[in-house]
Amino acid sequence: MKVVIADGLHEADYLIRLFKTGGNDLVVINEDPDTCHYLSLNNDMPVVRGRCTRESDLREANAENCDLFLALSEDDYKNYVACKTARMLLGAKRCIATVTNPKNVHIFKELGVDIVVCSTYLIGEQIRNLTSIENMINALSIEDEQIFIVELKITSDLDVEGKTLKDIDISSIGSVSSVIHNGKTMIPNGQTTICAGDKVLIVTTVDNKDKVIDIFQRKK
């Protein structure tokens, strides 16, 4: 899989390590020269200095026709422009943008960004569905840890297919933040049934990510 990682510092560093272990074709582009040097030295790979919003710089970095384009700038709208440039001009198959403003989550999705990630938004949606002060405290504490977010597609041969989230119960190691069912995104509760064809967005910590993925990808 060809993956382009645009901008970001520690987020980019983590994702580079993550995708390198899977033997993916990685392209990393960053506007800041010091960050380029850090990422290149830390991960033993070339990092192209350039603007992720500029078509010519992306082409120079060999970012065309990627399977996944990740925009990690601290500037929300820069990430939006980068994703649209990658999709419309360079043929990116799937784009993910991080945002700091929770209001931009729905806006960017409506404007065509495939996945928009905002930790504040995800935590807020969880709090809205909490039923006790104790659970609220547990949810808020995740802000102090390293958050890991993963989207998984459910197929008919998986053990979780046909089960409710209450039956699956990953509350001690993570939470299902949203479920895309028949093209519609919903905020789930314990009675939500996971069906074949659904996409689930799961929030967990780095330490628990393997456990969560194993639960949701385990075969029947």
N, C-alpha and C positions, 0 to 999 in steps of 0.2 A: 504494500500500500504506500502511495506517495503522500507524504504529510508535509504541509508548509506551516511553520510556526513564525508568526509575525509579531515583533515587539515583545514587551514583557521582560522581566528580570528573573526573579525566583520562580515565577510560574513557568516561564520558558525553560529554565534550567531543569525543573522537575519533569516537565513534559518531554523534553529531549531525552532524558534518561529512560522514561517510560516507553517511548516509542523505539528507542534504539535497541532495547532488549527484545523487541519483537521482530527485528530484522527488517524494519521498514525503510523506505527511501525518504530520507529527511532533508528538507530545505529550511534553513533558518535565516531570517532577514531581520535586521534591527537598525534603527536610525542612530542610536547612540554608540559612538566608537568605543567607549569604555565598556559598555555592556557587550558589544561584539567580542572584544578581547577576552572578557571574563567567561562568556559562554563557550567560546572556542577553546580556551585553555582548560576549562573545567570539564569539557566533554570530548576533547580530542577530535574536533571536527571543524570544518570551515564554517564561518558565519559571515554572511554577506551584509555589508553596510549599505543601507538604502531605505527609502520611504515605502512603507507597505501600501500607501495610498496612491503611489505613482506607478502606472502601468509599465513604463520603461524599466524602472528599478526591479519590479517583480519579474519581468522577462529576463533581465540580466542575471537574476538569482536562479533562473530555471524553475519558476513556480507555475508554469503552465500545466493544465490538465491534471491537477492534483486530486486525489480522492478525498482529502480533508484539509481544509484551510482554517487555522486557528488565529484569531486576532486578539492580542492580549494587552493592547495599549491601555494606559490609565485614562485616556480620552475616549469616551463612549462613541462619539460621532466619528472619530478617526477609525475606530474598529468597524463601524457601519460602512464607511466609504471603502475601507480595505476589503471587506467581505463582498460588497457589490462589484468592486473592480475585479476581484478574483473570479466571481461567478459569471459576470456578464462579458468580460473581455478575455479572461484566461481559461475559462472552461472548468472551474472548480466544481466538483460534484456535490460537495457538502461543506457548509461554512458554519463555524461556531465563533461567537463574539462574547467577550466578557464585558459587563457594564458595571459601573459603580452606582448609577441612579436606578432604583427599582422601577421607576416609571417608564424607563426605556425598554423593559423586557417585552411588554406587549407591543409597543410601537415598532421595535426592530423586527419582531416576528411577523407583524402585519406587512412590513416593508420587504419581507422575503428572506431574512436571515434564518437559517434552519434551526439553530439552537442558540438561545441567549442565556448566559449564565450570570446570575447575580446572587452572591451568598446572602445578602441582606433580604432580598426578595424571597428566597427559598426558606430562610429561617422564619420570616414573617408569615408565610403560608402555613408553616408547621404550627406556629403559636396560635393562629386563628382556629385551629382544629383541636387544640389541647383542652383537657377537661379538668386539670388540677394544677395548683400552684407548683407542686413538686415536679410535674412533667414540664412546666414552663421553665423552671430553673435548669432542668436537664437539657432542654432544647437550646437555651441560651448559652450554655457552657461550651457548645460546639464551636462558637466563634473563636475561642481561645486555642483551638486545635487546628491542625492542618486538614482542611476539608477536601474530600475527594468526591467528585460527582461523576456518575456514569449513566449512560442511557443504554438499555438492553432491550432487544426485540424478543418477544415471546413466541415460541413455535409450539406446535401441537405435541411434540415429543418431550417437552420439558416437564419436570415434576410439579412445578408451580402452576401449570396451566389448569384452569378450572377451580383453583383454590381461592379463598378469600385472603385478604392481607392479614386478617386476624389469625387464620390458620397458619400462614407462613411465618408471621411474627419475627421480624428482625429488629424489634424495638431496642434491644440491648446493644446492637452494633451499628444501627443506621435507620433510615426511614425512607419510604417511597414518597417523594415529594409531589409527583404528578404522574398521571397515566394518560397516554394518548390512545383512545379507543374509537375506531371507525373515523379517524381523522379529527376527532374532537378532544381537546385537552381538558382533563378534569382533575380536581384536587381530591384524592381518594380518602376513604376512611376504612375502618376495620372490616366493614361489610362489602367493600369493593372486591369483585371477582376478577381475577387476572385471566384473560382469554388469549387464545392464539391470535397473533396479528397485532396485539397490543405492544406499545413501547412504554417502558417504565423508566422514570428518571429517579435515581437513587442517590441520596446524600449520606455519606459515611465519612470515616476518617481513613487516613492512609494505612494505619495499622490494621483496620478491619476490612479493607477493600477486597482482599482475596476471599474472605469468608462470605461476604455478601454476594460476590460474583458467583462463587461456587453454589450457593443456595439457589440463585435464580437461573443458573445454567445447567443444573444437575438433570440428567436424563431420567425418564420414568423407569 
